[in-house]
Structure formats: C-alpha cells, structure tokens
C-alpha cells in the first residue's frame, strides 16, 4: 500500500537475482584476484621502495609474499616500505584493498553459512509460536484483501501466516507484520511449515481452481477439523472444491453478480450488504455458540445483537422458523452486531 507521507520508508524494488549462488561465488573470487593483482602490480613496479631486512634483495617472490601478508594482516616487519611513495601506496591503495577483501570474505561466509543457519533457527522459533493462527494461501488481490480485512477486525498480525510461491508477494505481506512463507502450498511440507495442524482457520485464495483443489485436499488431510474457506473461479468447480474438503466456498463472480442485482433495487441494499461484510462498517455479521443463559429462549430475545439464523446440527433455521423459537445447547447463532461492540458482549467463535 502506498502512502503519501514524507516519513514513509523508501519504496524498494526487488527482482529475481541475476546470478545463482555458484556464479556469485565465482564473481567474488575473480574480484578478490583483481584486487590482489592491483596490489601486487603496484608493489612490483615500486619494489625499490621496499626493503628486505633479511638479505636486502627484493625478489618477485618477496613481492608476492609482502602483498599477501600486507593484504591479510599488517605485516611482520621483515619487508617494509621505506620511501614515501611506497608508504602512500600502502596507505591509500593496499589498505582499501584489504578492507574490500575482508568485506567480501565475511559477506560470502554470511551467505553460505551464517544466513542459512540463522534463518533455520529463526524459522524454528517462529513455528513454535504458531498456534491457533489463520493461514492464507495465496497473496494475490483476494488474499491481500482478506489479510487486510482480518487486520481491521483486530486479528493480531503475528497470528496470520501467508503462504505464496512468489517472493515479491511474500515480502509485501511481511510488510504488514504477518508471517510469510515462500513455497508451493500444494506440497505437504509447505503446509507443515505453516503449522496447519495447529491452525484455527484456513483461507485459500489462489488464481487457479486446480491449485485450490490440491491445497484444500492437502490441508484437509493434515487437519481434519480446521475450517477451510476457498475462492473459486469457475462455478462448475464449486462441488469439486467442496468434495476436497472446503467448508465455505466464495465465488467472487457470483458474489459480484448478486451485489449488482441487489443494487438495481436501490443503492441502500448494496451498501448494507457491503457494510455487513466489512469490518469498517457500522455493523458486522458474526457467529457464536449459544450461551447457557440463552438456552430455551427464542432467537429474537438475544441481547448481543440481532439474531438472523441458527445452525443446529446439519440444519439451518431462520429467525422465522419454529426451531428458532427455543434455542438449544450446541446451537450456532449468526447475528448482526455493532462493529464497536465490546468483545466481552459477543462470544465469537
């Protein structure tokens, strides 16, 4: 999200690296040899400015030795620069070369060992804290909107995990404060990394129905009870995704068509539906379990909000049905409440 604020951090553009790890190492090795060659050439051309305290003769092997020692350390004193020109060369050329070589060395060590080790340790620490979290598979336009809505509803960023195979999208998600995992969610290993077994909800928002089916199948296999919501592109694939294990299926095309049709009856109807669906509206729809004090009472008597329907077993009953005139233990109430209602007044699921 772009912000017109002078204090906003600068926007960073990222692309896929042009070089792989081995090409990068080869390039760094060549750069080190070039820097050593510069130092060696300067010392050889100005060898008269050097003095060998052992035999008084500065040979080519002495220059090679002196260059290697000077670049890696500060020297041992057996060969020393004695002229001003030789000393200035060591000060303004060899010293920067030494620093650059050490920077290359430490950068390579960090890339090959330290970075990988640290990322593994940090990943284990993050996974230990992932419990009762929400997983969002796919961070396209739909997934991004879903995460934004969750954050507006008050869900903590640390309890949201975004999984996507696109590194740029993961980087964008991490900017929101959520946990990002780069990987193919159709593989069990990726879902295991997202701690699917301890998740409280799963949202699948990919741009392909076949990927959605595989992700839902894998998620349901690894967690038989977690609620799974998924988007579908083609209406004919809804049954397939439901058979794969999705509890809720959202068809953006059909939903948009419903809103357009309702809007033809008047703009207030569409605005009301949008208000109910968004955490930014004045009211919001929630579902919760019936409380002990509500058992035996009609749905219309609840005080937390306006009851619309109840789910009892595998049946749905509207507020007008006879079954809704006497609430029972285990009923799930769907109600409309004020967005600013205190959390304690609504036992949300």
N, C-alpha and C positions, 0 to 999 in steps of 0.2 A: 504494500500500500504506500503510495507517495504522499508526502506531507509538505505543504508549503510553509515550512518553518525554518528559520535561519539556524536554529540549534539542532536540526535533524542531522544524524550521522550521514556522511557522504555515501552516495549510491555506488556500489561496487559491481562491475560487470565480470562475470565468470564464464569461462569456456572450458571445453574439454582440453586437457593438456596435449600439446603437440607432440611431446616425446614420452615414450614409456620409460620405466624405471631403468632399464639397461642402457637405453640411449642417453638418458640423463647422466648416468654414471660415466659413460664414455666421454661425454662432453665435458664433465667436470675434470676427468683425468687429463684430457687434452689441454684444458685451461691451466691446470697446475704445471704441466710440462712447458707451456708457453711462458708462464711467469718465471719458472726456473731458468728457462733459456735466456730470458731478458737479463736476469741477474748474472748468469754465467758469462754471457757475452760482454756485459759491462765490466766484470772483473777481469776477464781475459784481455780485453783491449786496454785496460788500465792496470795491468799486472805490475807495472813499475811502481805504482803507488802502494803496493803490498810488500810486506817484509816477512820472510820466513825466519823465525827465531831459532830454527833447528840447524839448517845448513846455509841459509842466506840466499838460496836459489828458489824462485817461484816457478814451478813447472805447471804443465796443464793439469796434471793430477792434483797438484796443490790447489789450483783454482777451483777444480770441481769439488774438492774436499772443503775448501773455505766457503764456497757458495752454499753447499748442503748444510754445513754447520751454522752458517750465519742466518739462513732462511728458517731453520728449525729451532735454533736457540740464539744466544747472543755471542757464541764463540767460546773457544778455550784459551785464547791468547797466544797460541803457537804461531798463528799467522795473523798479522794485524795491518790495518790501513795506516800508512804513515804520512801521506800527502793530504792536503785539504780537499783536493778533488775526489780522492778515494773515499774520504770520510763523508763528504757531501753525498756521494753516490749511495753509500750505505744508509745514510740518514733519510734521504728523500726518495729513493727507489727501492732499495732492498727491504727497508722496514715496512713500507706499504705492501710489498710483495708477501712478506712474512705474514702480515695480518690477513690478507686476502686468502692465502693458502690455509691458514687456521680456520677462517670462516667457512671455506669450502669443506674442510675436514669435518668440522662439527656439524655443518648442515647435512653432510652425507651420513654421518653417524646417526643423527636425529631421524633422517628419513628412513634408514634401513632398520634401525633397532629401537631407539627411544620412542619414536612416534607410534610405531606399531604396538610396543609394549604398553605405553600409556593409554592408547585407545582401547586395548583389551581390558586393562584394569578399570578404566572409566566405564566401559560398557557393562562389565560385571557389577559395578556399583549402581549403575542406573537400573539394571534389570532387577536387582534385589529390592529396589524401591517401587517397582511396578506391581501394584495390587489394586484391585477394584478400579481399574482405569478404563478409558474408552479408546478403542483402536479405530483409526480412519485409514482405510486402504484406498489410496489414490488421492493426489492433491492437485487435481485439475480445478476448473472453475467451481464444480459442485462440491468437491472435497474442501476447497478453501472456504466456500460459503458455509459449509457445515461446521467447520472448526471455528469460524468467526461467530456463528450463532451460539455454539457451546460456550465460548468465552463470554459472550454477552449475557448468557444465562447464569453466569457465575461459576462455571466449572473452572477449576484451577488448571493453568497450562501444564503443570507437572503431571497431571493425571490424564493427559491426552497424548497418544502416540500416533504419529503419522508415518505411514509406510508407502514409499513410492520408489520406482526404479530410476527416476530422473533426479540426478544430483542437484540440479538447479532448483527444482521444486522442494526438495528436502531442505536446502539452505534457506529458501523462502519461508518454509514452515517453522524452522528453528528460530527465525527472527521474531516469531510470535510468542516464543517462550516454550513451545511444546517440544516433546522428544521426537526426533526424526530418525528413521531407519531407512537406509538406502538398500533396496533389494526387491526381488521378484516375489510378490505375495502369493503366487501360485505354488511356491515351494513350502513344505512344512517347516524347513529350517528357518525361513524368514519369519513365519508366523510364530515359531517357538521363540525367536529372538524378541518378538513383540510381546512375549508372555501372554499368549492367547488363553492359556489355562487359568489365569487369574484375572482376566478382563471381565468387566461388568457389562460391556456393550461393544458391539462391532458394527461399523458402518463401512459399506463397500461402495465406492464412487469412482469406478473405473470408466474408461471411454469405450470399452468393448464388452459385450454381453458374454462372450465365451470366457474371457478372463474373470468376469464376475462369477460365473458358474463354478470355475475351478477354485477361486478364492473361498467362496461360500462352502463348497464341499470340504475343502481342507480345514476351514475354521470349525465347521460342524463336527468333523471327525475328531478334532483335537479338543473341542469343548462342546459337549452335548447339550448344555443348558444355557449358554450365553445367548442373549437376544441379538439377532443379526438383522440389520436393515440394509437393503441394497437398492441401487438405482438400476433401471432397465432402459435400454434404448428402443428396442422393438417390442411391441405389445405381445407378439406371439411367443416371446421368450419368458414371459412372466411365470407361466406354470413350470417351466424348466428350472428357473431360479428358485421358485418356491419348493420344488421337489428336492433341490440341492440342499435345502435346509434354512432358507431365509424366512424370518418371521414377518417382516414388513418389506413390501416392495413399492418403491416410489418410481412412477413413470413421469418424468418431467414434461413430456409432450402432452400426456393426458391431463396432468395437473394444470398445465398452461391452458389447455382447451377448456377445462372446467371453469377456470377463472374468467376466461374471455366470455364464455356463455353466460356466467352469472353477471358479468359486467354489463351485458346487454340489457339486463333488467334494472340496472341502476348502479351508479358508481359506489354507493354505500355498501352494497353487498360484497363486492370485491375487496373494498377497503377493510371490511370487517373480517373477512377470511384471512387477508394478509396480516391484520392486527393479531389475530389468534395464533398465527404461525410464527410470528417474530417475537423475540424477547424484547424488542424495542417498543412494542405496542403498549397500550394501556391494560390489556388483559391477555391472558395466555391460557392455553389448554394444558392440563396436567392429568396424570393418572396416579392413583394411590390405592393402597389397601384400605378397606373399611376399618374404622376404629371400633373398639369394644363398646363404646358408648352409643354408637350409631346402629348397632345390630337390633333389628326389629322395627326400626323407623323407616319411613318412606324416603326415597332418594331426594324428594323435594324439601326435606327437613334438614339437610346437612347445612352446617353453618360456615364451612370453609370456603364455599363458593357456590356456583350454580351447577347442579348435577345434570349431566346430559344422558349418560347411559352407564350401565354396569356390565361387567363381564363375569359370568358365573359358569365356571367350567368351560365348556366349548361353545356356550351360547351368549349372544349379545342381546341385552334388553334395554330399550329406550325408556326415558322417564315416563312415558305414557303407558308402558306395559304394566300388567298386573304384577309381574315378578319384581318390578322396581318399587312396589309399594311396601315391601318389607325386606330390608337389607339383611343378608346373612353373612356369617363368618367366612372369610375367604373371597368375598366379592372384591372386584377391582372397579373402582369408581373413576369415571372420566368426567372431569368438571372444568368449569371456567372460573379462574380466579384472577384477582388483580395482580399485575406484574410486580407491584411493590408490596405484596402481601408478605408478612413476616414468615420466615422459613418454618418456625415452630407451629404455625397455624395450619400447615399443609404437610401431611405425612407422605411426601412424594416418594415414588418408588425409585 
